[in-house]
Amino acid sequence: MGLKYGMYCIGCCCLLMGLLFVAGVMNLWWVAAIASFILVEKVTKAGPWIAHATGVLLILWGTWTLVPVFR
């Protein structure tokens, strides 16, 4: 059971920790902003919609960022 929970925790938090590292080496303001976003996503009824919309926006932003690299 511990191994299963540990693998879930690594899979869940690995990208979040990478994001926090990139966003200013654990800058308190970025941590607060991301925590606030996650709170809104988890507490409101529109949480799944917010998660999907954010995913689409981040994919579009990433694509827009990478397009000049391949020109």
C-alpha positions, 0 to 999 in steps of 0.5 A, a space after each residue: 500500500 505504501 509503494 502504491 501511495 508513493 508512486 501516486 504522490 511522485 506522479 502527482 507532485 513531480 510536475 508541480 515541483 518542477 513548475 515551482 522550481 522553474 517559476 523562481 526557485 520556490 518563490 513565495 508569490 508563485 507558490 501562493 498563486 499556484 496554491 490559490 489556483 489549485 484551491 479554486 479548482 478543487 473547491 468550486 463546482 466548476 473545478 473540472 471545467 477550470 482544469 480542462 480550460 487551463 490544460 488547453 490554455 497551457 498547451 496553446 501557450 506551450 505551442 506558441 512558445 515553441 513555434 519560433 524555435 522550429 522556424 
